[in-house]
Amino acid sequence: MSLTVSTVKQLLERRCADLSETPPKMPNSVAESCADFLQAFLNEAILRAAAQARAEAEDDSTNSLSSTHLERVLPQLMLDF
């Protein structure tokens, strides 16, 4: 899974447009940095949720990841980032 810089830039520009009448110009370098950060955050969230799912698995045949696993690791993840 990969976030594109253009997607992140559009999201940031839309959010900035909601906050002010004249949205600021956003350099590509800002969007690139934000995309890198978001990608690292999402990767870490998935890894931690998967570890939580493995820890809760009753047997080794269960390989499912649910939003519950993400909800359990999200508080510590937010503190770490």
Stockholm file with secondary structure:
# STOCKHOLM 1.0

chainA/1-81         MSLTVSTVKQLLERRCADLSETPPKMPNSVAESCADFLQAFLNEAILRAAAQARAEAEDDSTNSLSSTHLERVLPQLMLDF
#=GR chainA/1-81 SS CCCCHHHHHHHHHHHHHHHCSSCCCCCHHHHHHHHHHHHHHHHHHHHHHHHHHHHHCSSTTCCCCCHHHHHHHHHHHHHHC
#=GC SS_cons        CCCCHHHHHHHHHHHHHHHCSSCCCCCHHHHHHHHHHHHHHHHHHHHHHHHHHHHHCSSTTCCCCCHHHHHHHHHHHHHHC
//
